[in-house]
Structure formats: C-alpha cells, structure tokens
Amino acid sequence: MITSRLSSKSQTTIPQPVRKALNLKEGDELVYVIEGDRVVMMRADGDIFSNPFATFTEWDSEEDEKGYANL
C-alpha cells in the first residue's frame, strides 16, 4: 500500500510510484471520481472541461442516453 500525508493546508505529495504509474509530469491535470467511501484518481485525458457532464456518472445510464438523445 502506498500512502502520503495531508499537510495543514490540505495538500499532499503524490508518491513517485503513483506518478510513474500514471505517467504524470509537472502541469498535468488530475481527475478525482468519488465512488461511495473511496476516491479514484486518474490522469486527465485531454480537456476535461470539453464535456462538463463527464464527471456526473449518476447521469450516465442507458436510460439517460435514450431519454436525452434528441436534445
């Protein structure tokens, strides 16, 4: 298990094995997805703001796709 400590300013350093696994470099953007009682951190691919609803996974069902397909 890899850990890091939260500072008094709510900041942390991303451990080197995590940076290497995600191929992170200075200036890269990260995406955080909350899944119940855990958070998944991923490297942002492209412009995360091009689809403002991309992080709203609760609106990403097949029913939603059908219901909003013609908007």
C-alpha positions in Angstrom: 0.0 0.0 0.0 1.3 3.5 -0.9 0.5 6.4 1.5 1.0 10.1 1.7 0.4 12.6 4.5 -2.0 15.6 4.3 -0.5 18.9 5.2 -2.1 21.7 7.3 -3.1 23.3 4.0 -4.8 20.1 2.8 -2.1 19.4 0.4 -0.2 16.2 -0.3 2.6 14.9 -2.5 1.7 12.3 -5.0 4.2 9.4 -4.3 6.7 8.6 -7.0 5.2 5.1 -7.8 1.8 6.7 -8.4 3.3 9.5 -10.6 5.2 6.8 -12.6 2.1 4.6 -12.9 0.0 7.5 -14.3 2.9 8.9 -16.3 2.5 12.3 -14.5 4.6 15.3 -15.1 4.5 18.9 -13.9 1.4 20.7 -15.1 -0.7 17.6 -15.7 -4.3 17.7 -14.6 -5.9 15.0 -12.4 -9.4 13.8 -12.2 -11.0 12.5 -9.0 -14.0 10.2 -9.1 -15.9 9.6 -5.8 -17.2 6.1 -5.5 -19.0 5.6 -2.2 -16.4 5.7 0.5 -13.4 5.8 -1.8 -11.9 8.1 -4.4 -10.2 7.1 -7.7 -7.5 9.4 -9.0 -6.8 9.4 -12.7 -4.7 11.4 -15.1 -7.0 13.7 -17.1 -7.0 12.9 -20.8 -7.4 16.0 -23.0 -9.6 18.9 -21.9 -11.7 17.7 -19.0 -13.9 20.8 -19.5 -14.9 19.9 -23.0 -17.7 17.8 -21.6 -18.9 19.4 -18.3 -21.1 16.3 -17.6 -18.3 13.8 -17.8 -17.9 13.5 -14.0 -21.7 13.1 -13.4 -21.6 9.3 -13.5 -25.0 9.1 -11.9 -26.5 10.5 -15.2 -24.6 8.0 -17.3 -27.1 5.2 -17.6 -28.6 3.6 -20.7 -32.0 5.2 -19.8 -30.4 8.6 -19.6 -28.8 8.1 -23.0 -32.2 7.2 -24.5 -34.0 10.0 -22.7 -31.7 12.8 -23.6 -30.6 11.5 -27.1 -32.6 14.0 -29.0 -31.8 17.2 -27.0 
